[in-house]
Amino acid sequence: MTTESKVSNDGAKRRLSKGDPAGVIKIAQPGQLAQEFITVGKSFEEALGRCVIRDDEQKNAIIIYKAQLEMFDMINEVKDLTNLLNAASAVGGFNRSLSAMVGTQIFVPEGAGIKLSKENQKALMELQKQRAMGRQGDDHGQEKQQ
């Protein structure tokens, strides 16, 4: 596979393979992913993709409801539905929590809406302790090599 260089909109030179169109692979800028969690979707499709849907039944109900609104030319109601979907992830600060976790690269399951049992919390604490011990061991090993 051959490669070519291309200058992007931000002036950065990137190498692209000839088999991949330039629009398929986006290079994420620092903070761009975190921003995605707090940016509202301007269209119904964007809002649907960014909201939190609990199951397939709810997803299907939303899509069918939108189709019914469009069938009766209820454009203002489609806008209201889009606003409702955008607001859903803001309830309880869910979107800000995800944005903060992505931005800081510190993941807390409760911040993502994942409820842990006491057993899972204990297992998570043990895992975190083991990781911390491993990092301390790596830090000491690197100091000795230098």
Secondary structure, DSSP 4 states (H G I P E B T S, - for coil): --EEEEE-TTS-EEEEETTS-TTTS-PPPTTHHHHHHHSPPSSHHHHHHHS---SHHHHHHHHHHHHHHHHTT-HHHHHHHHHHHHHHTTGGGHHHHHHHHHHHT---GGGGTPPPPHHHHHHHHHHHHHHHHHHHHHHHHHHHH-
